[in-house]
């Protein structure tokens, strides 16, 4: 089993806890909005640190240090609401580094034909860890009578992440790797140098950024508010690898749209369960597919890092607007309909602008 799987189990655990806990813990709308805003905001703001970590430490050591910071953040999150906020910032910063370095590590350690498979393993583990802990937080909170032990469940996968990445400390950074600003290589657009000042001039970089940003906006908006949406629908709190990836992009968007449309048009208790599963499949694919796109569109390891950094910096900052905008629309209209319609519209635009990220130029 690849060592990074234990790390990937942890990378979304902390962010999926607040939504299920909110009705039980009594978190207010402002708290839920803030805790929904912070993960994508921090992951966007701190994504550039991954390039620094890679140059100074290498991928393996950079990921080990990031996993250690994840443990610290998970512990801090148990210290009341202020600790929950501060710890979420710490976890978000560490996850930003992980998000950028994992595609680079996969590209470097595995043959090209296995990049899609290993990125899928990463995404599957990421979703499995988040789903397992999210399913446990409400029962743990009810049994213990407090939300802090439930949030503390995130410490377990964080410690596993450190354990899994410890053997990687023997890998030292390759001195031959040049800084991104000076590494000459062919870009996938044929734009010459792939240094950081140039990657933002390529169509593939902006297409990838748009696809990642809108998918992530939908992901974190749903993550923050889905339990409230389902409760509003009548559910109880407890129920709440090819050269052309354009078909994958389109399928991912359409599955997300199908899930959101189902919640809009058929919100009954039984039907909502089906639509949540469909939506989860689409959003999970939307979080996994960009990792494949970074590796496929990147001309070399430096270009993969540059594409990943740009897409995640801009994309997460875009995604950070989702939860507060959804809260605003809900407050303004009194229902979740406008928020769901806005997400559907954003995803349809995403399908169009994301196509360039899905194929190599002819």
Secondary structure, 3 states (H helix, E strand, C coil): CCCHHHHHCCCCCHHHHHHHHHHHHCCCHHHHHHHHHHHHHHHHHHCCHHHHHHHHHHHHHHHHHHHHHHHHHHHHCCCHHHHHHHHHHHHHHHHHHHHHHHHHHHHHHCCHHHHHHHHHHHHHHHHHHHHHHHHHHHHHHHHHCCCHHHHCCHHHHHHHHHHHHHHHHHCCCCCCCCCCCCCCCCCCCCCCCCCHHHHCCCHHHHHHHHHHHHHHHHHHHHHHHHHHHHHHCCCCCCCCCCCECHHHHHHHHHHHHHHHHHHHHCCCHHHHHHHHHHHHHHHHHHHHHHHHHHHHHCCCHHHHHHHHHHHHHHHHHHHHHHHHHHHHHHHHHCCCHHHHHHHHHHHHHHHHHCHHHHECCC
